[in-house]
Amino acid sequence: MSDKGIGNGASTETAYVFGHSDGELQRLATQARLIDPITRQFFVEAGIAPGMRVLDVGSGAGDVAFLAAELVGRAGAVIGTDRAPRAIATARARAKVLALSNVSFHEGDPAEMSFDVRFDAIVGRYVLVFSPDPAVMLRKLSRHLRTGGVIVFHEPDRRGACSLPPLPTYDLCEHWITETLRLMGNEPRIGLKLYAHFLAAGMPPPSMSLRAVIGGGADSADRLHFVADQVATLLPEMERLGVATSAEVQIDTLLDRMTSELVAGGGVTVGRSEIGAWTYKP
């Protein structure tokens, strides 16, 4: 959401600022390669296991739902939800190609939807960051959870992004992205606020874990491409909000400049902090 998200204008969420264009869906594929291993670890630590029935919130192109489907196996089932028709159509098409019979996708806001049974687990990645009131959203979602079921969310803390030695273009890109999202009404530090939001939703204190994507040299190609793509998508908003101009960004050479600085300096980039939080319904 996101970086993937739920869509537009429900009472429990704001618009997904990255949209659902072909370019955005491709960016989400890059994101999945980078972030899926971290999300998987959070889910495993939270207890997502074979045979569970899982509700995925804000499925986007389906990556988190497919990950959950692997963990629950054929004996389990995953229902993915998203408000964006294009995202749902993409996720359904991908599920068909992958021949995943234990995954289905439904258009709508899961905080307002009804389901036939309660779930063993509710999961989401980069969803609460786009919600104007995460605690309300969590509280509404929890009614779909059985007693003893787990709710786990993976959200970012953008302040974790850095480089060493300092890479001016990379660091500036991260600043532009963070400031643009903040001015658009999103919470750049939602990850560290998950504990408080879970408590405000009336849930037991969550367990938490933090990881990050880190590396240098040739291993950084996907990471730098991912950052450049975010800047390209957000550039119109950056200009509108006065964060940066096209002349400052120079989008056509942005990726090459970041790569050159990284290689020349023998540096390392650290992505935003990836934070997981989970708790169980009493």
N, C-alpha and C positions, 0 to 999 in steps of 0.2 A: 500499500500500500504503500510513504511512504517512502518507504519508497515504493511500495505498492499500497493500494488503499481501497477504501470501500466505495467511493463514488461521490455523489453530489447531494448536499443539502438536506440530510435528515436531521431530526432534532438532536440526535446523539452524536453527530459527526459533522465535520466541515468538508468542503470539497477536496477531492484528491488533487493536489496541486500539480502533479506530474502528468495528468491526463492518461489516455489509453491509446495513443497513436502507435503505428507500427514501430517507430523508433523507440518509444517507451517500452513496448513489450520486449524488444530486443535488449534494452538496458536491463530489464528485469531478469532476462536469461543470464546476462553477465553477473548480476547481483546474486542469482541463485548459485552459480559456480563458486563465488567467493564466500557466501554467507551460509549456505545450506549445512555445511559441516558443524558450524556453531549452533544453529537452530536444532539440529539433530541431537547434539550433546545436551542442550537444555531439556529437550523432550525426554531423552533417556533418563536424565537425572530426576525429572519430575515424575517419572513412572509410566510414561506412555508405553503400552505393552501389547502383545498379540491378543486379539479378541475384543479389543475396546471399540466402542462406538464414539467417534470424535466429530465435533463441530469445529470447522475452520472458519474464522471470522476474517472477512476481507481477503478473499482468495486470490484476487488479481488473476494472473495467468495460470494459477494452480500449483505453483511450486511447493508451497507449504503443505497443501493437501496431499500432494503426491508423496512428500516426505513422510507425513503421518501415515499414509496408506502402507508404506513399506514397513513401518514399525508395528502396525496392528495386524498386518497380514490378511490373508483371505478370510480368516474367521472373524475379522473385524470389519468396520465400515467407516467411511469418512464422508461427511456432507460439507461441501464447501459453499460459502455464500459471498456474494458481492452485489453491490447496487448497480454496477456498470454492465449493461448488456454485452458490450464488446468484449469485456474481460471474461464474462461467463461463456460466451461463444468460443473464445480462444481456449479456455480451460477444458471445455467439453470436447473440443476437437483434439486436444492433446491427450486427454484421457482415452479417447477412442483409438488413437494411434498407438498408445502404450498398452492397449488392451487391459485397462484397469477396471475390473468389474466391481471393485469394492469402493469406488469413488463416484459421487454424483455432485452436481453443482446446481444451486438454486439462486435466482435473482431476488435480491431484497436485502433489507436491513435485519440481521439476525437478532438485534436487540428488540425488535418489534414483531418478529415472525413467531409462528407457532409450529411445533413439531409433535409427531405422534408419541415419541418416547423421550425420556431424559437421557442425557449423554454421560458417558464415563469421563470424558475430557472435553474441554473447550480450549482451543489454541488460537494464537494470532501472532503475526509478525508485522511490525511497523503499521499498526492500526490505531492504537491509543494516541499516538503522536498527532493524529489528525482529528482527534475528538475534542470538542470544546469543554467537555466535562467527563474525563475518564472514569471517575468514581461512579457516576450515574450509569455509564455504559457497562461497567463491570457488574454493577448491581442488577441491571436488567438481564444481562447475559447469564448470570448465575442461576436464574430461575430455570434454565434449561439443563442444569447439572444435577445429577443424582446425588444423594447423600454419600459422602466419601469420595466423590469425583474430584478431579483435579482441574484447575484452570491455570494456564500458563501463557504468558505473553513475553515476547522478545521485542524490545524497543531500544532505540539508540540514545546515547549521550554524545552529542556532537563535539563537546569540549575535549574529548579524548584524542581527537585527530591532531597529529604533529609530525615533525620530521627532524632527523639528526644526521649530519649537520643540517641547519635550517635550509630548506629549499623554498625560496621566495615565491615561486609561481604556485607550487602545490599548497603552501600555507595560505596564500591569498585566495585560491579557489575555495578552500575549506571555509575561510572567513566569509566569502561572498555567499556561498550556499547557506551557511548557518544564519547569517544576517537576513537574507531574503526570506527564508522560511519563518524566522521569528517575526518579521514585519507582516507576513501573510497570516499570522495568528497561530502558528504551530509552536510547540514547545521543544526547543532543541535539547533540553536536558530531561526529557520525559523518562529516560531509563532510570535515572537516580531517584525519580519521584514515584516509581512504581510502588515502593513500600507504603508510602503515605496514601496513595490512591486505593490500594487494596484494603487498607484499614478503614478509609472513609467509605468504602463500599460495604462495610460490615463484615468483611472476611477476616479470617485468622491471619496473623503476620506471615508474609510469604518468605520462602527461602529465595536466595538471590545468587546469581553468578555473573561474572564479567569476563568477556574475552574481546579480542580485537584481531583484525587482519593486519599483519605486519610483514615487511620484507623489503628487499632491495634488488637492484640489478634487473636481470631479465625476468625474474619472478614477479615483477611489479607491473607488467604490461596490462593485465586485466584491471588491476586496482586504479592505475592512472587513467585508463580508458573510461572506467566507471565514473570517476570524478569529472573528467572532461564532458562526458555525456550529461551529467547532472547540470553542469554549468550551461551547456547548450540549451537544455530544456527550459531552464529557469531564466535565461538571459532576458526575454521580454519583461518579466517581472522585476528583474534586477534593475533594468533601465527605468521602468515605471516608478519604482520605489526609491530610486536614487542611490542604489547600492554600488552599481558599476555601469559603465557605458560599453557599447560594442567596441569602441576604440581602445578602451582599457583592457578588455578581455581578449581581443584578437582571436576569436574562436577558431579560425582556420589553422592557426599555428599553436594553439594552446597545448595540445597533447605532445607535440614535438618538443616544445619548450620545457614542459615538465620532465619529459624523458631525458632530455639533454642534461638538465640540472642534476637529476638523480644519478645518471651514469658518471658525469664529470666529477661529482663530489663523492662518489662511493657511498652515497647516503642510504638511509632507511626511512620508509614512510610507515606511519601508524594510522590506521583508519579510525573512525569514530568508535567509541566504546560500545560494544554489543552487550546488552544486559538482559538477562532472563530472570523472571520472577514467577513463582508458582506457589499455590496453596491448595488446600483440600476443603471441600464443603462439609461443615460439621453436621 
